Amino acid sequence: MERVDLIKMSGSYGVSIGITTHMNVSATGWIAKNADSLGAKTVWVGEDIALGQEAFVLTAATLVQTKNVRVGTGIIPVTVHNISTLARVGLTLDEIGNGRFAFGLGIGGIQDLERHGIKIKKPVTELRNSVETLRSLWAGDTIDATSEVFALRGYDLGQERKTDIPIFLGVRGPQMLKLTGKIANGVILSGPFDYLRYAIKTVNSSAEQAGRNIHDIEKVVWVPTIPTFKGIKERVARRVVALVIADTPDPVLDMLTVDREKVNKIRETVAASSPKEGAKFVDDELLDIFSISGTKNHMVDRFDDVASIGATEVVIGPPFSGEWREALVELFEENASRRVVT
């Protein structure tokens, strides 16, 4: 079978599902078994470092349980995995999925890395080196390569089969976004609407400067999606947003027309106590800025808004609570009904 071409979409956007290693097997298994029938474009597997299921085992299981859906990692931090292991993982998952695998990579969250005693001096250079090394190995090269976290001497994968696995970068800062525009097949973005507009514009501008077609770079938007119309309590949504606000860097907040005093109060409360306490200060405006929640009609309206600024794919979930299976079905049905040509 030829590699599934999922890069270009004409006149529409894909709707996908995001899962993480911290979810239980029954939930991730249900999503994998139903992703094709729901009409998902991709199932993205996010790694919660050192928590829950093993990321590559979960990705492989999802590939085995699906037939047509792309399955990607979103994201795997290159800083906590051996580069030769990543190369072999990519080759294996690409073969298991018959070309349906996409490798989502990144440096990893600063707080997560600090908890594991990892500090990267030049993260942009590190990510570039990792991408170039992986592509060289997949092309069948024998390489010598060094970086802050790895060193290879005369290494190759020992296989004749060559492959071109699409690489998506989960990034945030301006230099990382510019790197993505130059070298990646796609970008995985998260953040408020105004930031997403800036990020997509930055990626596109960098791609054009590198002589690339901006339409060859997928823009995947993965923000908290909280279907409160199906049993997920609004307080859960506010708690999630409080945590998101606490983790949002100042440069991103500076782009927003929000009450910084209120935002700072939330950040201070989360740091001193918990997201549950911080949720008390999350109002409807902040809820709408930092998440996609509410009724199914409102949520799909927001998907359309995100697509209007250049996103090619919108990811639903997590969190998954309440009657989330029914919510997924209804959201996919609502989105599909709007795409019917009469």
N, C-alpha and C positions, 0 to 999 in steps of 0.2 A: 504494500500500500504506500502511496506517495505521502510525503509529509503534509499534514493538514495545514492549509494556509489560512491563518486567522488574523493576519496583520491588517488587511485593508477592509473597511466596512464602508459602504456607500450610502450616505444619507441617513444613517441611524447610529445607534450606539448599543453596545452590548450590556446586558445585566448579568452580574456574576454573584457568587456566594463566597464569603470569606469565613474560614474556620481557623482555629488556633490549636496548638498542641495542648493547651490547658483545658480543652473541652473533653467530655467523656466519649468513649468509643461508640456508645449507642447513638449519640447525636451526630458525630462525624460520619458514622456509617449510614445513617438515614439520609443525610445530605448527599453522600456519594451515590447511593442507590437511586436517588430521585433527581439528581442534577440534570440528566439527559431529558427526562420527561417534563421537567419544569421549564426547560429552554435556556438554561444557564450557558453563558459563553465560557466561563472559566470557574473552577473552584480554586481559590487561593488559600494556601496553607501557611499561616503565620507561625513563626517559632517564638514561643515564650521561653526564653533562655532558662534551661535547667528545670522546667516545669512541665508536668503532664506527659503526654505521649512523645515518642521520639519523632522528630520532624520528618525524616526521610522515610521511615517506616510508614507513617501516616500518609505521606505523599504517594508512596508506592501502592498502598492499599486503596487509595482513592482512584488512582489510575486503573487498577485492576477492576474496580467496581463500576467504572464508567466506560462508555463506548466512543462517544463523539466529543464530549466536553474536554476542553483543554484543562490541564491541572498544572498549577504553578506554585512555587514557594514565594511567600510574601511577608517577610523576607528572611533570608538566612544571613546572619552576620558573618562576614569573612574573617572576622577577628577571633572567633571562638571555634573555628573548624580548620583542620589541616587542609592546605590547598590541594594536595594530591588526593585526599579523600573527596573533596568537592568535585574534582575532575572526574573521578571514577563514579561518584554518585550521579553526576550529570549524564554520563555515558549510559549508565545502567537504566536510569529513569526514562531517558529518551527512547531506549529500546523497548522497555516495558510498555510505554505509552504509544509506540509506533509514531513518534513525531508529535505527540500531544503535550509534551512537557515543556514548560517555560521556567527558567531559573531566575527567580527574584533574589537579588543580592543587596547587601548594604553593609555599612560599618557597624550598625547597632546603636541602640540608645545610649546616651552618655551615662545616665544613671545606672543602667544595667551593666555597662562595661566597668564602671567604677566599683560596683559591688563585687565584681570578679577580679579586681585588681588589674584591669587592662586600661592602658592609656596610650592613645595613638597620637603621635606628634603631627603627622601629615596625613589626615584621613582621606583627602582627595587623591593624593598620590598613591596611597595604599589601595584604594578601590580601583583606580586605573590599573595598577600593577596586577591586581587579582583578575580583572576582566581580561587583560591582555594575555596573562599566563594561561588561564582556562581555555581561551580560544586557540592558543598555540598548541596546547595539548590535544584538544579535540580535533585539530587539523592534522594530527599525527606527527608533530614535531618532537624532536628531542631537545630539551631546553636546559639552560642555566638561568636561574632567576632568583633574585633576592628582594626582600622588602623588610618592613619593620617586624613582621610576624612570621615570615617563612623564608626558607632557603632551599633551592633545588639545584642539584648538580647532575647533569647528564641524565635527566629524568624523562621518561616517556610512558605512555599508557600500555605499551606492549601489544597494541592491536592495530590491525590494518584498517579497520573501519573508521572512516572519518565522519564527523557530524558537525552540523552548524546549529547549535542549540540557542534559541533566542534568550537574551539576557535583559531582564528588567531591573532597574535600579530603584530602590526605595530610599529617597533622599529628600533633603529639605533646604539647606542653605544655598545661596546664590552660586557659589563655586561648584557645588555638587550638581546643581541643576544644569549648569553650563557643561559640565563633564558628560552628563546624561545625553544632552543634545548632540554631543560630538560622537559618542561611542555606543550608546545603548539601543536596543530594539524597542524599549518601552520604559516608562517611568511609572512608579506607584506613588501616588500623592495622598496626603492627608492634611486636613486643616480647614479653616474657615473659607467661605466663598471668595472673599477678596484676595486671600493668599493664593488660592487655587488659580485664580485668573493670572496673578503675577507669575506663578510657577510655570504654568503652561506657556505663557508668553516668553519667559526666559529660556525654556527648553527649545521652543520653536526658533527663537532668534539665534541661539547657539548652533542649532542644526543648520540653519541657512548659511551662517558664516562658515561652517565646515563643508558646505556644498552638498548638503543632504536635503532630501525632500521631507518636509515636516510631516507629511501624511504617512511616512514609513515608520514613524515613531508613535507607538500607542501611548495614550495617556489614561492611566487607570486611576480612578478616584475611589479611595477607601476611607470613608469617614464613619463614625458611629451611626448606624441606622436602627431606629428604635420604634417599631410599630406598636404604638400605644393603643391602637384600635383592636388589638388581639390579646389582651390580658397582661401586657407588660405595664406595670404601674408607672405613672408619670414620675414618681419619686425615684424610680430606677433610672429613668432617662436623665433626671437632674443630677443624680449621683455620678453617672458616667461622664456627663459634661463637666462636672466639677473636677474630675480626675484629668480630663483632656485639657482643661484650662490650666491646671497646675503644671502640666508637662509641656505647655506651649511656650516656646522661646520668646523673649522680649522682641526681637526683630519682627516676628510674625504678628505679635500683638500690636506693634507700632503701625502696622498697615491697616488696622481696623478702626472703625468709628464706634468704639465701645466705651463704656464708663470704666476707665482704668482703676478708679478707686474701688469700684465693685469687684472688678477682676482681681485686683491685688488682695482684697479681703478674702476672696475664695481661695487664692493660692496660699495665703498665710494660714487659713483655717485647715486646709487639706494637709499642709506641712506639719502643723502643730497637733492636729487631731486625726481626721479621716475624711475621705470623700463624702461620707454620709453627712457629716457636719457641714462641709462646704456646700453641699447640695441645697442647703437652706437659703443660700444667697443667689442661686441660679434662677433668674426670671425667664419669662417666655422669650424675650429678645435673645438672650444668650443661648437658650435652648435651640433656637432656630439658626443661630450663627454657627454653632459648634457641632450640630448634629442634624440628621434628617429623621424627623419623627412626626407622629401625628396619625392622621387618617391615611388610608391607602392612596386616595386621590391627591392629598397634599404631598405625600412622599414621592409619588411618581412625578408630580409637578416639579418637585425639587430635583429629581433625576434629570428631567428635561432642561432645567436651568443650568445644571452642571454641564450637560452636553453642549449647551449653547455657547459656552466659553471654550470649547475645544476638547472636552473629555470624550474619549472613544469607548469608555467602559465605566460602569458604576457598580460598586461591590456592596452587597447587602450582608450585614452582620459582621461579627457579633456585636452586642450581646444577643443570646438566644434565651428567652424565658417566656413565661406565659404560654399561649397557644401559638408558638413560633412556627410550627409546621404549617398550620393553616394560614398564618400571615405570609409565609413565603409563597404559597400557592396563589393567594389573592394578589400579591404584589406583582408576580410574574404575569398573571392573567390580565391585570389592569394595564400593565405596560404593553403586553402583546395586543390588547384591544385597540390601543392608540396607534399601532403600527399597521393596522389593516388598511389596505388601499381599496377604496370604493370606486 
